[in-house]
Amino acid sequence: MVKHQPLQVYEKQVFVSFVTGIYGCRWKRYQRSQDESSRWECTWFIILSSSFLLLLFWAYFWLVARNDFNDFNWSVYNRLGEWRDETIPVLASTTVGFSYITFLLILALFHISLGQQLNLYWIHKIGVLATLLTTISGVISVDDLWGDEWDILIVSLQSTAPFLHIGALATVTAFSWLVAGYVVRRERSNVQVMVLLIYILILLALYLAPLTFTCPCIMDRHSLKPRPDIIGRRGAPMLAPENTMLSFNRALQHGASSLEADVTISVDGVPFLLRDRTLRRTTDVSKVFPSRKHEDASFFNWTEIRSLNAGQWFLKTDPYWTVGALLAKDRNRIGNQSVCSLVEMLRLAARANSSALLNIHPPPPEHPRHRSWFMDILWAMQKAGISQKRVTWTPDTDRGRVRGLQQTANEKLSVEEIRHRGITSLTLHYNKASNKDIQEYLANNVSVTVFPVNAPWLYSSLWCSGVPSVSSDAPQVLRKVPYPIWLMSQNAYNFIWMTSDLVSLAIVIGIFCFQKVGMRVCFDRWRMSGMQNYNPEQIMLSAVTRRCSRDVNIMKEKLIFSELNNGLSSTEELSLYPENGYVRYSHGGLNH
């Protein structure tokens, strides 16, 4: 008679329980499996990985687009007719979605490293799909509303590419452990060859990626040109309402060397400062003249315009998230601001020995001052007492009627066209001014002003490019950048690049060799145990860690039970300890 006394001892596997529980809601031990993941679950892993990459791209875009948050909200305002800070819900949803997808991806990678099946819980599948579809909708919406902003990704790479390269190289190098485990520790198949080939191609692409980098700040330190002048774009609109006297004063206090303003002509010929077509966003026209709130601002007379409040909107909407940091006396001054005339701004520039850059919005054809607006600008300059040489305006039109004045073009032109039109100055958006273009313009004695430049990384990159001046909404931020954020010689960067590649290659080769040697050692131990009559006490079965090969373990189990069936007597007792990974038996009351 054979007496069986099964004795099972289960070890607490807190980490494995956490990973499989959170990812697939498999909290109990018997729910785990080290079988191959199904194609359906592998497909979900691909969807999860794709969602992570898309969200990584999306998060990086909004990180560098912070330079233009106000312009984004202004674009939304022009489309919807209402001022709303749309960046807050976008940033909140992006942060939550990216954190969620990243957490799931980390759990999935732990599953792979622990040899567990990839069984994503159905609630997580819904969450992944919802996050993916939301991100795709956001990308489509931004492309429709703000399509030109994609260029900031290319511009930002001029500053961040060396650091992104190191991060990507470290990540792909770390993934070699999983790739080696999949390729080396399994039977050969076409899928393994394809995975290995793709991994090698990605690695080679990363090794050679710096050959395509064009980073202005990789240069000789002695070739760095003087610090670019800062132009207060509409003053200092982060500290006071745009295009107001308080805003221009703040800009000069924070080191702006010039002032930039948007000029509109009233119906009675008075140039005043306003960015929008209407007065609805930046004044209380809806309260004072409710029936005219959608009317073109140029059809108001100066008396009507001067009666409007131009500061309360800033306190109410907080367009730059800066109102909370203002003192009570500053808020009182802001709340009493009125629309600023061009004469007032030019007088301030003259007293401060500063210059002015004017973005003029010519009145529509039906306007009484349509043909004489440039005379109104000349009148304002004469009344302010500022030299014509210190005032530059755009657009570069009506040259025959405004000879002797400084004009700048606000469009990207070829050097030949610049020479033909006699232009000496360009004012360009940063996404239209590549490093190559800037160098070509400067080599032909064409001054370049780039706008809007609010982020220190963008200011540093343009500084390295040699740009003489930038137009900024944040002069108080840029004045704190006394030197480019980073500057590196070509030899130093080449050393870092080569060293990183060699270290990565050595680590990858070492990991593959380690995985291969580990496989051989595991196989040799199994074969030696077979040469010793497959003594059950010398065969170890692991229920937690990854097997050298699942087929090998199945063969071990068959050998154990075959030996036991042939050799055990009626007094022998068998005890299985699957959790500890070994087999124990006793004979004649003695344990072995």
Summary of the structure (lengths in Angstrom):
residues: 592
radius of gyration: 34.9
end to end distance: 20.3
largest distance: 119.3
contacts: 1762
relative contact order: 0.11
helix: 56%
strand: 11%
